[in-house]
């Protein structure tokens, strides 16, 4: 899936008007049997406050499957596993205060996304918005 195609899917799942101020980077595709999950790193910057929010967003085919707040964690795909870690995170402050044990991988083998995962030591909800 291209960034342009993902943008169209995200526009249908943008509850709060963030898309116009979001940088979209395709991390890659995770394959489970015949299913292909496209994984994106979203970096939103509020134009007024300049505060940011990073998310991992997952699309299957042309269907938005959900997103999680990542706090800038590095996203890596290995087969049907999506891993998050502090390795190579952009923020020096984040890298210094990060512990890789604070992350739970997303296993797509069941073809469902977990309702909650551990990111940066916090349970983070799967959300149906970007």
VENURPE-V326236 format. One record per backbone hydrogen bond with DSSP energy under -0.5 kcal/mol. CO is the residue of the C=O (numbers start at 1). NH is the residue of the N-H. E is the energy in kcal/mol with one decimal. If there is no record, write none. Layout:
BEGIN
<<CO;NH;E> <CO;NH;E>>
END
This chain:
BEGIN
<<2;6;-2.4> <3;7;-2.7> <4;8;-1.7> <5;9;-1.8> <6;10;-3.3> <7;11;-2.2> <8;12;-0.6> <9;12;-1.1> <10;13;-1.9> <11;14;-0.5> <13;15;-0.7> <13;130;-1.9> <14;17;-0.7> <18;21;-2.1> <19;22;-1.8> <21;45;-2.2> <22;24;-0.5> <23;25;-0.5> <23;43;-2.3> <25;27;-0.6> <25;41;-3.1> <28;39;-3.0> <30;37;-3.1> <32;35;-2.3> <35;32;-2.4> <36;38;-0.6> <36;61;-1.3> <37;30;-2.9> <38;59;-2.5> <39;27;-2.6> <39;28;-1.4> <40;42;-0.6> <40;57;-2.6> <41;25;-2.2> <42;44;-0.5> <42;55;-2.4> <43;23;-2.5> <44;53;-2.2> <46;50;-2.4> <51;46;-3.2> <53;44;-2.9> <54;70;-2.4> <54;71;-0.9> <55;42;-3.1> <55;57;-0.5> <56;68;-2.0> <57;40;-2.8> <58;65;-2.9> <58;66;-1.0> <59;38;-3.2> <59;61;-0.5> <60;62;-0.6> <60;63;-2.7> <62;64;-0.5> <63;60;-2.8> <66;58;-2.6> <67;127;-2.8> <68;56;-2.4> <70;73;-1.1> <74;85;-1.8> <76;83;-3.3> <78;81;-1.6> <79;31;-0.6> <80;108;-3.0> <81;78;-2.9> <81;83;-0.6> <82;106;-3.1> <83;76;-2.6> <85;74;-3.0> <86;89;-2.0> <90;92;-0.5> <91;95;-2.5> <92;96;-2.3> <93;97;-1.5> <95;98;-0.8> <99;102;-2.5> <100;103;-1.1> <102;121;-2.3> <105;107;-0.7> <106;82;-2.6> <106;108;-0.7> <108;111;-2.3> <115;126;-2.6> <117;119;-0.6> <117;124;-3.3> <118;104;-2.5> <119;122;-1.9> <122;119;-2.9> <122;124;-0.5> <124;117;-2.0> <127;67;-2.0>>
END
